[in-house]
Amino acid sequence: MGGSHPAGDTTDGQAHHEHGHGAGREFDQHYWEQRYHGTGSASESEANPHLTGELADLKPGTALDAGCGEGAEAIWLARHGWRVTAVDIAAAAVARGREHADRAGHDIADRIDWHTADLTRWDAGVDRFDLVCACYVHPVDSNDALFARLAAAVAPGGTLFIVGHAPGDHESAAHTSASHVHVTAEQIAAGAAPDRWDIQLAESRTRSVVRPDGEAITLQDSVFRARKR
């Protein structure tokens, strides 16, 4: 699975290219390596606006950026005082993230630990991070197991923050038949045990972006935020 948006892609890191990707499966490591290798020069992108708007009030601590892509969210978090573990399945994406963090300055780069790993297999730990965030993370199959792993990694008192493509958003994920790519905030919330989580936000939102050709489009997102008891 990948995360965040490759350079030059004004939708997100999961907007699917139409050319073939060899023998790999959709959203596996081979898919994402080709995705990031094919996006041209590594220019830094902006952090997800839902994340920056919702998490600015949190006291900095330890954070996991799951599916970090080229590091826009990890760098934003580091700038705001977080110690970040940034993980993505694509080595090409992680390499670009390191480059962007290095250009942001040593104080930023030193606050981010980068890992190339499959989040469905990587051990995120249990009750480990003050914040776990994931923006448009797509495993090969169902989201359920991955979201459960991410939730388990949140420390008591910590925050789980997930942004996904809302059903009906065909601008950013038009070229896939995978049903789990589109998810409602209510579906994400359904996986949160009510005795362990206080759900703070679960709603559909829009965001406007401009394509490289200058066309303005509106994307539909599902945004979820919860605090672990």
URVENRA-V230499 format. One record per pair of residues at least 24 apart in sequence whose ideal C-beta (glycine too) atoms are under 10 Angstrom apart, sorted by the first residue. I is the first residue (numbers start at 1). J is the second residue. D is the distance in whole Angstrom. If there is no record, write none. Layout:
i=(I:I)
j=(J:J)
d=(D:D)
This chain:
i=(1:1:1:1:1:1:1:1:1:1:1:1:1:1:1:1:1:1:1:1:1:2:2:2:2:2:2:2:2:2:2:2:2:2:2:2:2:2:2:2:3:3:3:3:3:3:3:3:3:3:3:3:3:3:3:3:3:3:3:3:3:3:3:3:3:3:4:4:4:4:4:4:4:4:4:4:4:4:4:4:4:4:4:4:4:4:4:4:4:5:5:5:5:5:5:5:5:5:5:5:5:6:6:6:6:6:6:6:6:6:6:6:6:6:6:6:6:7:7:7:7:7:7:7:7:7:7:7:7:8:8:8:8:8:8:8:8:8:9:9:9:9:9:9:9:9:9:9:9:10:10:10:10:10:10:10:10:10:10:10:10:10:11:11:11:11:11:11:11:11:11:11:11:11:12:12:12:12:12:12:12:12:12:12:12:12:12:12:12:12:13:13:13:13:13:13:13:13:13:13:13:13:13:13:13:14:14:14:14:14:14:14:14:14:14:14:14:14:15:15:15:15:15:15:15:15:15:16:16:16:16:16:16:16:16:17:18:18:24:25:25:26:26:26:26:26:26:26:27:27:27:27:27:27:27:27:27:27:28:28:28:28:29:29:29:29:29:29:29:29:30:30:31:31:31:31:32:32:32:32:32:32:32:32:32:33:33:33:33:33:33:34:34:35:35:35:35:36:36:36:36:36:36:36:36:36:36:37:37:37:37:38:39:39:39:39:41:42:42:42:42:42:42:42:42:42:42:42:43:43:43:44:44:44:44:44:44:44:44:44:44:44:45:45:45:45:45:45:45:45:46:46:46:46:46:47:47:47:47:47:47:47:47:47:48:48:48:48:48:48:48:48:48:48:48:49:49:49:49:49:49:50:50:50:50:50:50:50:50:50:50:50:50:50:51:51:51:51:51:51:51:51:51:51:52:52:52:53:53:54:54:54:54:54:54:54:54:54:55:55:55:55:55:55:55:56:58:58:58:58:58:58:58:58:59:59:60:60:60:60:61:61:61:61:61:61:61:62:62:62:62:62:62:62:63:63:63:63:63:63:63:63:63:63:64:64:64:64:64:64:64:64:64:64:64:64:64:64:64:64:65:65:65:65:65:65:65:65:65:66:66:66:66:66:66:66:66:66:66:66:66:66:66:66:67:67:67:67:67:67:67:67:67:67:67:68:68:68:68:68:68:68:68:68:68:68:69:69:69:69:69:69:69:70:70:70:70:70:70:70:70:71:71:71:71:71:71:71:71:71:71:71:72:72:72:73:73:73:73:73:73:74:74:74:74:74:74:74:74:75:75:75:75:75:75:75:75:75:76:76:77:77:77:77:77:78:78:78:78:78:78:78:78:79:79:79:79:79:80:81:82:82:82:82:82:82:83:83:83:83:83:83:84:84:84:84:84:84:84:84:85:85:85:85:85:85:85:85:85:85:86:86:86:86:87:87:87:87:87:87:87:87:87:87:87:88:88:88:88:88:88:88:89:89:89:89:89:89:89:89:89:89:89:90:91:91:92:118:119:119:119:119:120:120:120:121:122:123:123:124:124:124:124:124:124:125:125:125:125:125:126:126:126:126:127:127:127:127:127:127:127:127:128:128:128:128:128:129:129:129:129:129:129:130:130:130:130:130:130:130:131:131:131:131:131:132:132:132:132:132:132:133:133:133:133:133:133:134:134:134:134:134:134:135:135:135:135:135:135:136:136:136:136:136:136:136:136:137:137:137:138:138:138:138:138:138:138:139:139:140:140:141:141:142:142:142:143:143:143:143:143:143:144:144:144:144:146:147:147:147:147:147:147:148:148:151:151:151:151:151:151:151:151:152:152:153:154:154:154:154:154:155:156:156:156:156:157:157:157:158:158:158:159:159:159:159:159:160:160:160:160:160:160:160:160:160:160:161:161:161:161:161:161:162:162:162:162:162:162:162:162:162:163:163:163:163:163:163:163:163:164:164:164:164:164:165:165:165:165:166:166:166:166:166:166:166:166:166:167:167:167:168:168:169:169:169:169:169:169:169:170:170:171:171:171:171:171:171:172:172:172:172:172:172:173:182:182:183:183:184:184:185:185:185:185:185:186:186:187:187:188:188:188:188:188:189:189:189:189:191:192:192:192:193:193:194:195:196:196:196:196:197:197:197:197:198:198:198:198:198:199:199:199:199:200:200:200:200:201:201:202)
j=(27:28:29:31:32:66:67:88:89:90:118:119:120:134:136:137:138:139:140:143:146:27:29:31:32:33:35:36:67:68:69:70:88:89:90:92:93:136:137:138:32:48:65:66:67:68:69:70:71:72:73:74:86:87:88:89:90:93:119:133:134:135:136:137:138:163:45:46:47:48:51:65:67:68:69:70:71:72:73:74:86:88:93:96:97:134:135:136:137:39:45:46:47:48:69:70:72:135:136:172:209:32:35:36:37:38:39:40:42:43:45:69:70:90:92:93:96:36:39:40:41:42:43:44:45:69:70:96:100:38:39:40:41:42:43:45:211:212:35:36:39:40:45:69:70:172:209:211:212:45:46:172:208:209:210:211:212:213:215:216:217:219:136:165:169:171:172:173:174:207:209:211:217:219:45:48:69:135:136:163:164:165:169:171:172:173:207:209:219:221:39:45:67:68:69:70:72:88:90:93:135:136:137:138:172:67:69:135:136:137:138:164:165:172:173:176:178:181:136:165:171:172:173:174:175:176:219:138:172:173:174:175:176:178:181:175:174:175:140:140:141:138:140:175:176:177:178:181:89:137:138:139:140:141:176:178:180:181:89:118:139:140:88:89:90:91:116:117:118:140:89:90:89:90:138:140:67:69:88:89:90:91:92:93:138:89:90:91:92:93:116:90:92:69:90:92:93:69:70:88:90:91:92:93:94:95:96:90:91:92:93:92:70:92:93:96:96:70:71:92:93:95:96:97:98:99:100:103:70:96:100:70:71:72:75:96:97:99:100:101:103:104:69:70:71:72:73:75:96:100:72:73:75:76:209:71:72:73:74:75:76:77:79:135:72:73:76:133:135:136:161:163:207:221:223:163:205:207:208:209:221:133:135:161:162:163:201:205:207:221:222:223:224:225:76:77:133:134:135:161:162:163:223:225:76:77:80:205:223:133:159:161:163:200:201:223:224:225:80:82:131:133:159:161:225:80:82:130:131:158:159:161:225:227:130:131:84:111:130:131:129:130:131:155:157:158:159:128:129:130:131:132:155:158:111:112:129:130:131:132:133:158:159:161:115:119:124:125:128:129:130:131:132:133:134:150:153:154:158:160:97:112:114:129:131:132:133:134:135:119:122:124:129:132:133:134:135:137:146:147:149:150:153:162:93:119:133:134:135:136:137:138:139:146:150:93:94:97:112:114:115:119:133:134:135:137:93:94:96:97:135:136:137:94:95:96:97:98:99:100:101:95:96:97:98:99:100:101:104:108:112:114:97:100:135:97:133:134:135:161:163:100:101:108:111:112:113:114:133:100:101:103:104:105:108:109:111:112:104:108:108:111:112:131:133:104:105:107:108:109:110:111:112:104:105:107:108:111:111:111:111:112:129:130:131:133:110:111:112:113:129:130:108:111:112:113:114:129:131:133:112:113:114:115:124:125:128:129:132:153:112:113:114:115:113:114:115:116:117:118:119:122:124:134:137:114:115:116:117:118:119:137:116:117:118:119:120:121:122:137:138:139:140:116:116:117:116:146:145:146:149:150:145:146:149:149:149:149:153:149:150:151:152:153:154:149:152:153:154:155:152:153:154:155:152:153:154:155:156:157:158:228:152:153:154:155:158:153:154:155:158:159:160:154:155:156:157:158:159:228:155:158:159:160:161:158:159:160:161:162:228:159:160:161:162:163:225:160:161:162:163:164:224:161:162:163:164:221:223:162:163:164:165:172:173:181:221:162:163:164:164:165:173:176:178:180:181:178:180:178:180:178:180:178:179:180:180:181:183:187:188:191:180:187:190:191:180:183:187:188:191:192:224:191:192:188:191:192:193:196:197:226:228:196:228:228:196:197:226:227:228:228:196:227:228:229:227:228:229:226:227:228:200:225:226:227:228:188:192:197:199:200:224:225:226:227:228:200:201:223:224:225:226:188:189:191:202:222:223:224:225:226:188:205:207:221:222:223:224:225:188:221:222:223:224:219:220:221:222:203:204:205:206:219:220:221:222:223:204:220:222:204:220:204:206:218:219:220:221:222:219:220:209:211:217:218:219:220:207:209:217:219:220:221:219:220:222:222:224:222:224:221:222:223:224:225:222:224:222:224:222:223:224:225:226:222:224:225:226:224:224:226:228:228:229:229:229:226:227:228:229:226:227:228:229:225:226:227:228:229:224:225:226:227:224:225:226:227:225:226:226)
d=(6:9:9:9:7:9:5:8:6:9:8:6:8:9:9:5:5:5:7:9:7:7:10:8:4:9:6:7:6:9:6:10:6:6:6:10:6:8:7:7:9:10:8:7:2:6:4:9:10:10:8:10:9:9:6:9:9:8:9:9:6:6:6:5:8:10:7:10:8:7:10:8:7:6:3:6:7:5:6:8:10:8:8:10:8:10:6:7:9:9:5:9:10:8:6:7:7:9:8:9:9:9:6:5:9:8:4:9:9:10:8:7:6:9:9:7:8:9:5:6:6:6:5:8:6:10:7:7:9:10:5:5:8:10:7:9:10:6:9:10:6:10:8:10:10:9:9:9:8:9:10:10:10:4:6:5:7:10:9:10:8:9:9:10:9:6:4:8:10:10:6:8:8:6:10:8:9:7:5:9:10:8:10:10:5:8:10:9:8:9:9:9:8:9:4:8:10:9:9:8:8:6:9:9:10:9:9:9:5:8:5:9:7:7:6:8:10:7:9:10:8:5:7:8:8:10:10:9:9:7:7:4:5:9:9:7:9:6:10:6:9:8:7:10:6:9:6:9:9:9:5:6:5:9:8:7:9:8:8:8:9:5:10:5:7:8:9:10:7:9:10:9:9:9:9:9:9:9:8:5:4:9:8:7:9:8:5:7:6:8:10:9:9:10:7:8:8:8:7:9:5:9:4:5:9:9:7:9:10:5:10:9:9:9:9:9:10:7:10:9:10:8:4:9:10:6:7:10:9:9:9:7:8:7:8:9:9:9:5:9:7:8:8:6:9:5:10:10:10:9:6:10:10:8:10:9:5:5:9:7:4:8:9:9:7:6:9:9:5:8:10:6:8:9:10:10:9:6:9:10:9:10:8:8:10:5:9:6:7:6:10:5:10:9:7:9:6:10:6:7:10:7:9:10:6:9:9:10:9:9:9:7:9:9:7:7:10:6:8:9:7:7:7:6:8:7:9:8:7:9:6:9:10:10:8:10:10:9:8:9:8:3:7:8:9:8:10:7:5:5:7:10:8:9:10:10:6:7:4:7:7:9:9:10:10:9:6:9:8:5:9:7:5:7:9:7:6:9:10:10:9:8:10:10:9:8:6:8:8:6:9:8:10:6:7:4:9:6:8:10:9:6:8:9:9:6:9:5:7:7:4:8:9:9:10:7:7:6:9:8:9:10:9:9:9:10:5:9:8:7:8:9:9:9:9:4:5:10:9:6:10:10:7:3:8:9:5:6:9:10:7:8:8:8:9:10:6:9:6:10:10:9:7:9:9:5:9:8:9:6:6:9:6:10:6:9:9:7:10:10:10:8:8:8:8:8:10:8:5:8:8:4:5:7:9:9:6:9:10:8:7:9:10:8:7:10:9:6:8:8:9:9:10:6:5:7:9:9:9:10:8:5:8:7:8:10:9:7:10:10:5:7:5:7:9:8:5:8:5:9:6:6:8:10:10:8:8:7:8:10:8:9:7:7:5:7:9:10:9:9:10:9:10:7:5:10:9:10:10:6:7:8:7:6:7:9:9:9:9:6:7:10:7:4:9:10:8:5:10:9:5:7:9:9:8:8:7:5:6:10:8:8:9:5:8:6:9:5:6:6:6:9:9:8:6:10:8:4:7:10:9:6:5:8:7:7:7:5:7:9:9:8:8:4:7:8:9:9:8:5:7:8:10:9:8:4:8:9:10:9:6:6:7:8:9:9:8:8:9:8:9:9:9:8:7:8:6:10:8:9:9:8:7:10:9:5:5:9:6:8:8:9:8:9:10:6:10:9:9:7:6:9:9:7:10:10:7:7:9:8:8:8:8:10:9:10:10:9:9:9:5:7:9:9:6:7:7:7:8:10:7:5:8:6:7:6:8:9:8:8:10:10:7:7:5:8:7:9:9:8:7:5:8:6:10:10:10:8:8:5:8:9:10:9:10:6:7:5:8:10:7:7:5:8:8:8:7:7:7:10:5:8:9:8:4:6:5:9:9:8:8:9:6:9:9:9:6:4:7:9:10:9:9:9:5:8:6:8:10:9:9:5:9:9:9:9:8:6:9:5:9:9:4:6:5:9:8:9:8:9:7:9:4:10:9:10:6:10:7:10:8:6:9:10:10:10:8:9:10:6:6:5:7:6:7:10:6:5:8:6:8:8:5:8:9:5:6:6:4:8:8)
